[in-house]
Amino acid sequence: MATLTSCIFKKKVFSEEKISVIDPLVLEDFLMEGKSDYQNLKCKATAKILINQNKENSVKINFRITKDSLIWANFSKSGVQLLTTMLSKDSIKLLKKINKKEYFFGTYKQLEKIAGTPISFHMIQDLIAGDPIMFNSEIKYYSSINLNQHLLSSVKPKKISKLLKENEAMILYRYWIDPVNFKCSKIEINDLQNKRTLLARFDDWKSFNSNLFPLKSELSFVNKEDTISISLDFNPNFKFNSTFSFPFNYSSNYSPIKLPGNE
């Protein structure tokens, strides 16, 4: 009982302890040093997908990743395969396996026109691994404390509220960093002129293969017309650096998916 009480007291004291501002270059180093380090990764997640406030859809996703090279994902629901995707740095391959069998071989630019927001291979890879999405080390950042976390922002903190109300031709980057593990808990990137926002959240960090990975990840794209969001709840059975295949088989029974901008 004494030990338990002591632990509770220490947690309470720590949670109320005021953290100090850290130099932004030091925070950047912490973020870069904490990025996931693996060659191959295999994991599973339950995904909830919401498009424009319509009914939320829940699916199972199996991921197989060769870092910085290939992301394979298989989507299923109630044991029925729905979709298989193969993502490389510059191309997207997709097989729709339910109802009418269709395929799409194209680029991220084509999907960006539909979603109205930037999409990239590394954005998806960073979402799965809990790495800082769209972090640009060439930008000058400012450091402050916000919500009892470290905040790296591309604009001085005192100017942020004013900028969010204006239509400046600029992009505002903000990264909230946990003061204990120095991983991002929240990321918000605002395209102020086009009124578009990318929002990411990470939670429930666990140690695997000498790395910290979030068991809960969420990514949302918000623009003037609609909102697209996906949340991932990962099964904690991560497998690393083993050999596995990337099955992507289709036949003449598949017909091409017609997307806007698909030539």
ABEGO torsion letter per residue (X at the ends): XAAAAAAAAAAAAAAABBBBBBBAAAAAAAAAAABBBBABBBBBBBBBBBBGGBBBBBBBBBBBBBBGABBBBBBBBGGBBABBBBBBAABBBBBBABEBBBBBBBBAAAAAAAAGBBBBAAAAAAAAAGBBBGBBAABBBBBBBBGGBBBBBABBAAAAAAAAABBBBBBBBBBBBBAAAGBBABBBBBBAAAGBBBBBBBBGBBBBGGBBBBABBBBBBBBAABBBBBBBBBBABBBBGBBBBBBBBBBAABBBBBBBGBX
